[in-house]
Amino acid sequence: DVQLQAFGGGLVQAGGSLRLSCVGSGFSFENYAIGWFRQAPGKEREVVACISNSEGLDYYPGSFEDRFTISSDNAKKTVYLLMNNLKPEDTAVYYCAAMRLEYISDYVTLCRKGSSYRGQGTLVTVSS
């Protein structure tokens, strides 16, 4: 079964950087899209970025592309989210989700619709 686990959260000062890792197991990692989402207390879920592990195509539906970078290492079954110039409003639980790739564009679908395959999140706290 699909299992995902996110690592790398912590406390960082505004302007700092963090790299989150999402490790997958129990499925053919290279045949899936992986997405990063976040949820702050009292706020709705936000989608950050998604990537196709098969094609290496990425998608940033919001305004994160100038500061955040998603990447994938199929050999390590890991998707990363590098976050630079962090702001206090980036404080949230970040989690990853997966969707099996049936169509090339499914990494976009994952970002737009989410997935029931998701792991526990990792807390990122940005202090001012």
N, C-alpha and C positions, 0 to 999 in steps of 0.2 A: 504494500500500500504506500501511497505517497506520504512521505514525511519530510517536513521542512523545519529547519531550526535557524533562528537568527542570532547572531552574535555581534559584539562590538560596540554596543551602546555604552553610555557613561556620561559623566559630567564634563562639560567643556565650556570655556569662556567664549563669549561672543567674538566672532572673527576667527575662531579656531576651526580645526578640521577633525573629522572622524571618518573611518571607513567601516562600514557594516558588512557582514558576511552572511549569506544565506546558504546553508549546506543542505543539499537534497539527498534523500536515500529512498530505496524501495521502488524506484521507477527509472525509466530510460531518460536520464537527464537531458541528453542532447535532443530529444524529441519533444521537449516541453518549452513553453515560454514561462519566464519567471518575472514577477512584478513586485515592486516595493510600494507599500502603502503606509500611511501613518494616521494615527488618531490621537488628538490631544484631548485632555479632560474636558467634557462638556461640549465637544465639537464633533462634527460629522467626520467620517473617514475621508481622507484625501488620497488620491493616487499620485505617486511621485514619478515612477518611471517603470517601463517594462522592456524586456529584451527577449528576442527569439534565440534560444540556445543553438538552434539548427543553422540559422542564417546570420546570426550576429547583428540583426537589425534591432535598433532601439527606438523608443518612443517616449517623449516627455509631454504629456497632455497639458500640463500647467505651466508655471513660470519657473520651474526648477532647473532648467537646462543650463542656465548661466552659472550655477553654483554646484550642481550635483551631476555625477557621472555614474551611469550603470555599466557594468561590464560582466563578462561571464568567462569562467574557466571550466570547460567541460571535463578536463582530466581530473580536476579536483572536485567536480560536482558542486561548484560554488558560484554564486552570483554576488557581486560586490556592489555597494553603493558608496561612492566616495563623495563626501559632503564637505565643501569648502565654505569659508566665510559664513559660518553658522550664526544665526540670529536667535534671540530668545523665543521668537515665534515659531522656531523649528522644534521647540520642545514638544515631544510626543512619544508614544510607543510606535516604533517602526516594526512592521512585520512583512514577511514575503508570502507570496501566493503563487500557485502554479496552474498552468493550463496545458493540456496536451495539444500539440500542434497538429491540427487536421488541415488547416489552410495556412498559407504563408503569412497572412495578415492576422493570425490569431493572437500575436503578441499585442496588437492594438485592441483586439476584443477583450483580452485580459484586463488591460488598463480601463476599458470602458465599462466592463461588467463585473469585474472581480472574479473570484473563484472560491469554491467551497474547500479547495485544497489550500490551506494556509497553516502556517506554523505559529507558535507563540512568538510574541514580539520581544524586542529589546528596547529598553527605555533610553532615550536621548534627552538630556537636560542641558540647556544652554543658559548660562548665567550672564547677566548684563554687567 
